[in-house]
């Protein structure tokens, strides 16, 4: 397995190459096929800071890249809510036809991981907050927030329960 750059895929992205800081929600755990012999892993993010503007975007984003073969991993490895400095290209905006995830237009093509455990005070504070367990206490039991999938879960007796989180991060 190796990370590769393909002109066909790069055509979906703006030509400008720049640096961002990213807080991945999880590591890659799969990839979709791309052309004949390639795969495209995707990783959701909880925050992206564009170094050109110093603007912190808390909306969901996507990190993506292309690999050839996938018998030994996904090319890049990300610690959930770790702080990473990346060299990227931003996706060209495409029209939402009603079924597209909003994050699809907040996609970044990862060209290189410049720094793992990157130092950025605002993102390090956000990372620490996101790594702290969050509970919803009820008279039936305590529900723990699964940040990767954005729902609360609890085991009560022999049953498992989940509570969805709304757009404001509340149940």
ZICOR-V816092 format. One record per run of one state. SS is the DSSP state (A for helix, B for strand, O for the rest). FROM is the first residue (numbers start at 1). LEN is the number of residues. If there is no record, write none. Layout:
ss=SS from=FROM len=LEN
ss=SS from=FROM len=LEN
//
This chain:
ss=O from=1 len=1
ss=B from=2 len=3
ss=O from=5 len=2
ss=A from=7 len=4
ss=O from=11 len=2
ss=B from=13 len=1
ss=O from=14 len=4
ss=B from=18 len=7
ss=O from=25 len=6
ss=B from=31 len=4
ss=O from=35 len=3
ss=B from=38 len=13
ss=O from=51 len=4
ss=B from=55 len=3
ss=O from=58 len=3
ss=B from=61 len=8
ss=O from=69 len=14
ss=B from=83 len=9
ss=O from=92 len=10
ss=A from=102 len=5
ss=B from=107 len=10
ss=O from=117 len=4
ss=A from=121 len=11
ss=O from=132 len=3
ss=B from=135 len=3
ss=O from=138 len=4
ss=B from=142 len=5
ss=O from=147 len=4
ss=B from=151 len=6
ss=O from=157 len=2
ss=B from=159 len=6
ss=O from=165 len=7
//
